[in-house]
Amino acid sequence: MTFIQLLIIAVVQGITEFLPISSSGHLILIPTFTDFSDQGPLIDVAVHVGSLLAIIVYFFKDVLVLARGGFASVGVGANAPNAPSERRLFWWIVLGTIPAVAFGLSIKMGLFNGIATSVFGVEIVDGDLMGSIRFTDLIAFNLIVYGVLLGIADWVGKEIKQFEDMTWRDGLIVGLAQALAIIPGTSRSGVTMTAARFLGYERVEAARFSFLLSIPAVAGAGILIVPEIFEAGTALAWDALVAGVLTFIAAFLTMAFLMNFLKKASMMVFVIYRIAMGCALLYFF
């Protein structure tokens, strides 16, 4: 892969991962709008890992809180004043991660092969749902439908909760929403922010909730794919490293922009973008 191709992939991923407009959908569309060959799911996951590192750096204090909660759960620092609340937040994030993990494992085990064939008209190859349904109609449909839902949630959702107010119920509901993001065009950040806004979280806090919840899921996907990247050869491993570093830079800058943007504006601009892009895809492709 050329540096220009890696740069485009990284910038697209870094920007769209944190804006509620579907990073996977945009990554899949890169070959459609360029002469580049499909970068494949390995590079897709590599750039998601770059995004993960950006989350950890940007929300370092929150990550430390969750880490302390994890250690307190096994008795390390369990007597600290904030240990009960930190331990609770840690376990609610773990609870919210379970649906995505269960959905992903079910796909790997072939439990959804029949549904994919009958509903989407595609065959899941080697448990790779992303690689099996890379077509524009599905992306367009999800961009529009989940865009409308985001708009409704942002319109009717109250702004009364912060991340620290998370309950097991909130963690589970947003986690169930996150599981839907395995389908291209849905947007992991978009669907989790939608759920959080319906639950009454402030806009900035909904984004914070969404990003912190993504850490275990993206980290798990990255760890699982590392052996495959290196088995694919030195060239692909180097491409993955370069793409990951470039994505980290783009993602960090985008995250800083979004968190400041949501302090003074609604999510309507993203809703309009999703609907417009979805309609354009249906019309032109």
Protein Blocks (a to p, Z undefined) as FASTA:
>chain_A
ZZklmmmmmmmmmmmmmpcgbjmlmmmmmmmmmcbdcebjmlmmmmmmmmmmmmmmmmmm
mmmmmmmmmmmmnopaklgmklmmmmmmmmmmmmmmmmmmmmmmmmmnopmmmmmmmmno
paceehiaklmmgcfklmmmmmmmmmmmmmmmmmmpccfbcfklpcfklmmmmmmmmmmm
mpghklpmlmmmmmmmmnopafklmmmmmmmmmmmmmmmmmmmmmmmmmmnojklmmmmm
mmmmmmmmmmmmmmmmmmmmmmmpcfklmmmmmmmmmmmmmmmZZ
